[in-house]
Amino acid sequence: MTTTRQNGSLYTQIENRIATIEFGHPASNSFPSELLERLQKEFKHLSEDENVSVIILRSEGEKAFCAGASFDELVEIENMQQGKVFFSGFANVINAMRECEKIIIGRIQGKAVGGGVGLAAACDYVMATDAAAIKLSELAIGIGPFVIAPAVERKMGVAALAELSLAAHEWKNAYWAKEKGLYARVFESIKDLDKEIGLFAEKLASYNPDALIEMKKILWNDTAHWRNLLPERAAISGELILSDFSKNALEKFKK
């Protein structure tokens, strides 16, 4: 069952040291600012929970994983400050995922666009279905995937980042994403995906929690500067979205 709430939904279930976060929104699981803020706080909360070793991040339904940031909020930006705040939403979530002490497994059951690709890239281990194509369409509306670029580059390399961001109109399929390092494994069905994620999470949760925490630190070595870098990138997008190019592009999208 999918949510009909305008600001989306966020639920967490904890069982056997595994926390499952599920987010949802009627517009292809996109993120309004309020939902991003809730997700950021949830990662911080679970990071401090001694009863949790592993986190699974998933979205509602069987179609899109995440369509990125809320288009409705995007078109309402009127000044640079609003723009920076809006684009800082994913910056804050990615930093929260990076700083979270717990290993985060991404469950990508369908297409991911923009910030949705950033969320997948900020997970420590990702499994997907063969329906989980990805696209970075930001250049098409006069901005760029600046906030999520460090996470995508860290996971997939500069060449893949360039291919994704410059071919802003192209979908890349799940097997391409696996080949480039975003996905660890790709499955033909959601049933198979969920079975393997369950087994993998159980295995991870059986390991020494302190060892997992130390491993997480190693995986995210040399990223402390993201604390400042990602908000700086958000400010760039916040300025560009006010350009005539972006206003015209957004008008076409609305129609």
N, C-alpha and C positions, 0 to 999 in steps of 0.2 A: 504494500500500500504506500502510495506516495503522498507527501505533504501538500496541502493547499495553502499553507500559511505564507503570507506575503513576504515576511522576513526569513522564511525558511525554517528548518528544524535541525536540531543537533541532539543526539542521544548517545550516551556512553553506557556500555554494559561491561562489568568486570566479572570474570570467572576463571578460576585456576591460574591466577597471575597474568591473565591476558585481558587487556582492555580493548574493547571494540568501539571505535567512534564512528557513528553513521551520520552524515549530513545530507540534507535534501532541500530542494527548492523546486517549485513548479516550473520554472523556466530552465529546463535541462540541467538542474543541479548547479545553477550559477550562484554566485555569492554577493549578496548585498553587504554593505559595510558592517552592519550589526552581526551578521552571521560569521564574518571573518574574525571579528573581535571575540565572539564566543569561542570559536575554534582556537584562537591564540591562547585564551585563558585556560581552555581545557588541556592543551598540551603542557602548559606550565603546572597546572594542578596535578596531572598524571605523572609528571616528572618527579614530583615530590612525594608521590604515593608509594610507600614501601611495600604495598601489597601487589604492585604491578611491576612486571619485568618486561613485557612486550606490549606494543600498541598496534592494532590493525586499524588502518584508515580506509573507510569505504563510503560509498554514496548509495542513495536510495534507487530502487528500480532496476530495470534490466537494460536500459538504453544508455544515455550519455553518462559518463563518469562525472564530468564537470565542464561547463561551458565558460568558465572563467568568471570575471567580475560582472556585476549586474549592469546590463545595458541601460536599464531605466535610470539608474543613478548616474551613469556615465554621461548621458545626454543632458543632465541637469547641472553639470559643473559650469560655474559662471566666473570663477576667478582662480588665481594660482594657488591660493591657500586651500580652497576646496579641492582643487586638483591634486595637490600633494597629499592631503588627508585621504582622499579616495584611493590613490595608487599605493599609499602606505599600508593598506589593508593586507595585501599579499606579502609585502615586505615584512610586516610584523609576524605573520603566520610562519613564513619560511624561517625567520630568525628563531621563533619559538620551537620549531621542529629541530633546527640545528642545535639549539641549546638544551633541548629535552634530553634527559639522561637515559631514556628508554629507547630501545630499538623500535623503529617504526616500519611496519610492513604495509605497503600500498596494495590495495585490491582494485584493479582498474578493469571494470566490466564492460566499458563502452568508450565512446569517443571522448577525447580531452582536448580542449582548446585553451590557448593563452595561459592564464593562471592555473588552469587545471593541469597543464603540462608541468608547470612550476611545482605544484603540489606533489605530483608523481616523482619529480626529480629530487625533491627534498626528503623523500622517504629513503630509508636505509636499504630496503630490499623490496622489489616490486614484482608482483605477478599479475598477468593480464589475460584477457581472452583475445581471440583473433579479431574481434570487433573493435578493439581498443586502438583505433587510429588516432593520430595526433596532428595538430596544426597550430602554428603561431601566426595569427592573422593581423597582428598589431600594425604592421607597416601600411596595411590597406586602409587604415583609418587615420594615418598621419602621425602615429606614435611608434613605439617599438617595444619589444619584450624586455625592456631594460631592467626591471625589478627582478624578473625570474631568470635572466640570462646567466648570472653567476651559478645558480643551481643547475641549470641545463648544461652549461659548459663543464662544470665539475663532474657531472655524470656521463656526458656524451662526447665531450671534446669540442674544440672551437669549430672544426669543419662541420660537424652535425648542427651546431648552433647556427652557423651561417646558412646551411642548406635549409633549415627549418624557417629561419626568420626572413631570409631574402625571398624564398618562394612562398610568400605569405598566403597565396591562393591555393596551395597544394596540401592535400592530406598525405601523410606518410603512414603506411600500414604498421600493424603491430609487430610484424616480423622485422621490418626496418628498424623500429624502435628497440627491439631486442638485440639486433646486430650491433647497434650503436651503443648499447649498454644501459638504456633506460629501464628495460624490462629484463628480469632474470629468467623468467619462464613465461611461455604463452600457451594457452589451452584452447581447445575447440569449443568448450561450453562453460557456462557459469557454474554448473554442477561440479565439473572437474576442477575448476579454479578454486571453488570454496573448499572442496575436499583437501586439496593440497595445501592451501593456506592454513587450514585447521591443523593439519599434521605438522607443518613447519613451525607454526606458532607454539604448539605444544612442545615440540623439541627444544625450541629456543627457551621457553619458559622453564624447562627442566635444568638449564645450565646455571652456573654460579652467577647470581645477579650482579655481584661486584665485577666479575670478569666481563659481563655484557656492558656495564657502564664504562669500563676502561676501553673496551673495543670501540664503543661509540665515540669516545674522545679521539681515538686514532683515526677513525673514518672521517671526522670533521676537522682534522688538524689544519691549521693555517686559514681558518675562516672567521676568526674573531673580528676582523675588520668589516665583516658584513653588517655588524651592528650599525655602523655609520654609512657604509656603501649603499645598502638597499634603500634607506630613506632618501639619500642623495639622488638615486636613480628615479625614485618616485617623484621627486621634484621636477626632473626633466620631463617626464610624461605629463605631469600636471601643467607644465607650461605649454607643451606642444599641443595638448588637446584643445587649447583655446585658439589655435591657429585657424585661419580661414579654410585651409586644406581639410583639417579635421572636422570643422563645422559642416562643410559641404558633404564630406564623406559620411558623416553620421546622419545627415538628412536623407541621403540615398538609402542607407541601411534601414532607417525608420520606415521609409516608403515600401 
